[in-house]
């Protein structure tokens, strides 16, 4: 029996949102029967001490089938998520901004607003479907509810657009 290739998902986020990123990746893996491989730089098992972290992130970006960008009050003003999103865009792989912590699709500006974004947890089922589709999966279990932690570490004062 041939082994199935797992879909590779790169999860872009800032370190202040590591708990939220972990919840989403764990939730996705559970609901997709562990049929995906998630790269999240905050995952302690991925970037161990002494690792050339920039090279590991570069390799993960090159190998990814899908890029999820976590957009929160913590990350909206941070360049790194835009840099990683641009890598996915140039590679012509799906890049999905997922908004949470009070940020919504309406708050996004270019370049992220040019991409079809999702509001979490309200549109969590759409995220499962998008990841399953890219991973070549057709059937998933009945999704569980996505419970996100409060994002209270924001260093930035975020105000919605008028």
Secondary structure as GFF3:
##gff-version 3
##sequence-region A 1 162
A	DSSP	beta_strand	7	12	.	.	.	ID=ss1
A	DSSP	three_ten_helix	15	17	.	.	.	ID=ss2
A	DSSP	alpha_helix	18	31	.	.	.	ID=ss3
A	DSSP	beta_strand	36	39	.	.	.	ID=ss4
A	DSSP	alpha_helix	53	63	.	.	.	ID=ss5
A	DSSP	beta_strand	66	71	.	.	.	ID=ss6
A	DSSP	alpha_helix	79	91	.	.	.	ID=ss7
A	DSSP	beta_strand	94	99	.	.	.	ID=ss8
A	DSSP	three_ten_helix	105	107	.	.	.	ID=ss9
A	DSSP	three_ten_helix	112	114	.	.	.	ID=ss10
A	DSSP	beta_strand	118	119	.	.	.	ID=ss11
A	DSSP	alpha_helix	124	134	.	.	.	ID=ss12
###
